[in-house]
Amino acid sequence: MKTILAYGDSLTFGHDAATGGRHAFENRWPSVLAEGLQGRARVIAEGLGGRTTVFDDFSAAADRNGARLLPTLLDTHKPLDLVILFLGTNDLKPYINGTASGAAMGIKRLVEIVKTHPFGVHATPKVLIVSPPLTVATAHADLKPMFQLGAEEAPKFAGHYARIAQDTGSGFFDAAKVAMATPLDGVHLDAANTRAIGEGLVPLVAATLGL
């Protein structure tokens, strides 16, 4: 059986904007992906709310820098056949980075971390880059100021990420083509949209792993 590491932020964690809690396990996109692969692969969900690609954010108790924790998780979960990198939305916060191009450079660094990690006797996994859904207008008191400026940058994710994928020999999937954020907070996904990402990834992941 193949093993997939899904490395992301609150969209991978399954944050539910309607309740402030978490979507049911079966509605989170990594679970939907695993279900769609019909037992041919296990999907390990490593989603943390607020996680960035490579930038520090000391406004939370958890370490949100994706580059710092990734090597530990690669060792924790090896052997791996595929690493899915689904990050970037939090990079748009003006006090973090604020640009899609900066997030793309962060994604490039994460790919480098995967491809140069010392896996020992285990093979180096393939990499699939997922470009985030677009942010939408919201009246949310906290998230509106966090992402209002980033709304102009979010549509640039796909172009930058596709180029990085091509340059690094990684797979690419544009989640904005299948999912849209909820206006409840402008960033997170309802159950139907997070399921849509998992469903959309099934054929690409199956082809990537030869399933």
KOLLUM-777897 format. One record per residue (C-alpha): y, x, z; residue number from 1. Coordinates in pm, 1 decimal. Example, Ala and Ser with C-alpha at 12.3 -4.5 7.8 and 13.67 -1.06 7.14 Angstrom:
((-450.0,1230.0,780.0),1),
((-106.0,1367.0,714.0),2),
end
This chain:
((0.0,0.0,0.0),1),
((348.6,123.5,-88.1),2),
((620.5,160.8,175.4),3),
((987.3,79.8,117.2),4),
((1281.5,162.7,344.2),5),
((1567.7,-88.6,311.9),6),
((1873.2,96.0,444.8),7),
((2184.4,-114.0,484.4),8),
((2444.0,-288.0,696.8),9),
((2481.0,-643.8,829.6),10),
((2372.1,-787.1,493.2),11),
((2035.9,-617.1,547.5),12),
((2035.7,-707.1,917.7),13),
((2084.9,-1070.0,814.4),14),
((2406.7,-1163.5,995.7),15),
((2467.2,-1538.7,991.9),16),
((2839.7,-1615.2,974.0),17),
((2782.4,-1978.7,1069.5),18),
((2627.1,-1899.8,1407.7),19),
((2729.9,-1541.9,1475.9),20),
((2360.0,-1467.2,1514.2),21),
((2092.9,-1365.3,1268.0),22),
((1920.7,-1544.3,981.7),23),
((1556.9,-1634.4,1036.6),24),
((1323.1,-1345.6,956.8),25),
((1185.1,-1519.0,648.7),26),
((1535.3,-1560.7,500.3),27),
((1647.3,-1197.8,521.2),28),
((1637.5,-1024.4,184.8),29),
((1392.2,-745.7,289.1),30),
((1148.7,-1015.2,405.2),31),
((1190.6,-1207.9,80.8),32),
((1133.6,-889.4,-119.0),33),
((813.6,-816.4,74.5),34),
((693.5,-1171.6,20.0),35),
((764.4,-1146.4,-352.2),36),
((561.9,-825.4,-377.4),37),
((262.8,-1021.4,-246.2),38),
((122.3,-765.1,-7.9),39),
((146.8,-472.4,-246.7),40),
((420.9,-306.5,-39.1),41),
((562.4,-320.7,313.0),42),
((939.0,-331.0,351.0),43),
((1097.0,-168.9,656.2),44),
((1436.5,-328.9,725.0),45),
((1691.8,-87.2,873.5),46),
((2014.3,-288.3,876.9),47),
((2305.5,-224.3,1115.0),48),
((2622.2,-430.0,1125.2),49),
((2926.7,-223.0,1029.6),50),
((2727.6,70.6,889.3),51),
((2920.2,278.4,635.0),52),
((2790.0,518.5,374.1),53),
((2914.8,844.6,527.7),54),
((3222.5,756.7,734.4),55),
((3269.4,752.1,1111.1),56),
((3371.0,429.8,1285.8),57),
((3417.6,471.5,1656.7),58),
((3517.7,108.0,1713.4),59),
((3156.5,12.0,1793.2),60),
((2894.1,118.0,2045.7),61),
((2642.5,208.2,1772.5),62),
((2669.9,506.5,1537.6),63),
((2776.2,349.1,1208.3),64),
((2777.6,664.4,996.4),65),
((2495.9,611.1,746.1),66),
((2465.8,977.1,654.3),67),
((2410.3,1086.8,1012.8),68),
((2116.7,858.6,1090.9),69),
((1939.9,854.0,753.2),70),
((1749.7,1185.2,795.5),71),
((1605.8,1064.6,1127.0),72),
((1486.8,739.8,969.9),73),
((1335.4,921.3,673.3),74),
((1127.3,1122.2,919.0),75),
((1053.3,818.4,1136.9),76),
((910.3,607.7,855.4),77),
((752.4,865.5,621.5),78),
((561.8,861.4,397.5),79),
((794.4,648.2,186.1),80),
((762.9,545.1,-177.1),81),
((1111.1,397.5,-221.7),82),
((1442.4,401.9,-35.4),83),
((1682.5,116.6,-112.0),84),
((2044.8,206.6,-33.6),85),
((2254.2,-108.7,14.6),86),
((2585.0,1.7,166.7),87),
((2954.6,15.2,84.3),88),
((3119.2,-308.1,195.4),89),
((3227.4,-162.9,530.3),90),
((3374.6,137.9,352.6),91),
((3642.4,-99.7,219.4),92),
((3798.0,-143.1,562.9),93),
((4142.0,20.9,538.4),94),
((4086.2,228.9,851.0),95),
((3752.5,357.9,716.3),96),
((3805.5,448.2,352.0),97),
((3940.6,153.2,155.7),98),
((3810.2,229.0,-192.8),99),
((3499.9,157.7,-398.6),100),
((3515.2,508.1,-546.2),101),
((3501.2,655.7,-196.2),102),
((3201.3,437.7,-116.8),103),
((3034.5,558.8,-436.4),104),
((3079.7,919.1,-328.5),105),
((2920.3,820.0,0.9),106),
((2625.6,663.8,-180.9),107),
((2589.6,979.6,-386.7),108),
((2563.9,1181.3,-66.9),109),
((2297.8,946.5,70.1),110),
((2093.1,990.2,-247.0),111),
((2123.6,1367.2,-205.0),112),
((2001.2,1336.3,154.1),113),
((1690.7,1148.3,39.6),114),
((1616.5,1381.2,-249.5),115),
((1656.5,1702.9,-49.6),116),
((1492.9,1590.1,275.2),117),
((1197.9,1808.8,382.3),118),
((913.9,1555.9,367.2),119),
((648.9,1825.9,404.1),120),
((312.8,1718.0,263.0),121),
((457.0,1379.0,166.3),122),
((615.8,1308.5,-171.6),123),
((988.6,1250.3,-205.9),124),
((1052.5,875.7,-243.7),125),
((1232.6,716.3,-532.2),126),
((1580.1,574.5,-471.7),127),
((1727.8,237.9,-565.6),128),
((2103.1,182.6,-524.2),129),
((2224.4,-173.1,-463.2),130),
((2586.3,-256.8,-536.2),131),
((2720.7,-507.1,-277.2),132),
((2826.0,-867.3,-344.5),133),
((3199.4,-926.0,-376.7),134),
((3408.7,-1023.8,-78.6),135),
((3580.4,-1365.5,-98.8),136),
((3894.9,-1516.9,49.1),137),
((3866.5,-1626.3,410.2),138),
((4077.6,-1739.8,702.2),139),
((3862.1,-1549.6,954.6),140),
((4097.0,-1394.1,1211.4),141),
((3922.9,-1056.1,1225.0),142),
((3761.5,-1010.7,885.1),143),
((4052.2,-1131.0,672.5),144),
((4272.7,-831.7,762.8),145),
((3973.0,-597.7,748.6),146),
((3879.4,-683.1,389.4),147),
((4185.1,-844.4,229.7),148),
((4295.0,-520.7,62.4),149),
((3936.4,-434.3,-24.6),150),
((3904.1,-751.5,-232.2),151),
((4069.6,-566.8,-519.7),152),
((3826.9,-278.4,-483.6),153),
((3500.0,-472.7,-447.2),154),
((3472.4,-560.1,-821.0),155),
((3469.7,-185.3,-892.0),156),
((3150.2,-126.0,-692.9),157),
((2909.6,-199.3,-977.6),158),
((3068.4,39.3,-1226.0),159),
((3089.2,327.6,-982.8),160),
((2741.2,271.1,-839.9),161),
((2579.6,238.5,-1182.7),162),
((2728.1,573.9,-1280.6),163),
((2602.7,738.3,-961.8),164),
((2258.0,589.9,-1022.2),165),
((2248.7,728.8,-1373.6),166),
((2374.3,1071.5,-1263.9),167),
((2115.2,1098.6,-984.0),168),
((1817.6,944.1,-1162.2),169),
((1812.5,644.8,-927.1),170),
((1749.7,278.4,-992.9),171),
((2038.4,31.3,-982.9),172),
((2080.2,-335.1,-894.7),173),
((2406.9,-531.2,-883.3),174),
((2376.5,-782.4,-599.9),175),
((2703.1,-947.7,-707.5),176),
((2516.7,-1094.6,-1005.2),177),
((2289.5,-1301.6,-780.7),178),
((2477.0,-1348.7,-452.1),179),
((2819.4,-1448.9,-322.5),180),
((2967.4,-1415.8,26.5),181),
((3050.6,-1720.6,234.2),182),
((3419.0,-1810.4,288.5),183),
((3337.8,-1855.5,657.5),184),
((3418.7,-1487.3,698.4),185),
((3450.1,-1359.4,340.6),186),
((3182.3,-1092.3,371.3),187),
((2845.9,-1217.2,495.0),188),
((2585.4,-1426.5,315.1),189),
((2432.8,-1762.5,389.6),190),
((2054.1,-1792.1,388.0),191),
((2031.0,-1892.9,22.2),192),
((2235.8,-1596.9,-96.5),193),
((2055.2,-1336.0,109.0),194),
((1725.5,-1477.9,-19.6),195),
((1862.0,-1448.5,-374.6),196),
((1900.2,-1073.2,-334.3),197),
((1540.3,-1031.9,-222.8),198),
((1417.6,-1248.3,-508.3),199),
((1631.2,-1060.6,-759.9),200),
((1495.8,-725.1,-648.1),201),
((1128.1,-818.2,-681.5),202),
((1077.2,-743.2,-1054.5),203),
((1283.6,-423.5,-1043.8),204),
((1107.2,-287.8,-737.2),205),
((766.8,-382.3,-875.5),206),
((843.7,-198.1,-1198.9),207),
((984.2,103.6,-1013.5),208),
((668.0,139.3,-804.6),209),
((426.0,40.4,-1077.7),210),
((300.3,-262.1,-885.6),211),
end
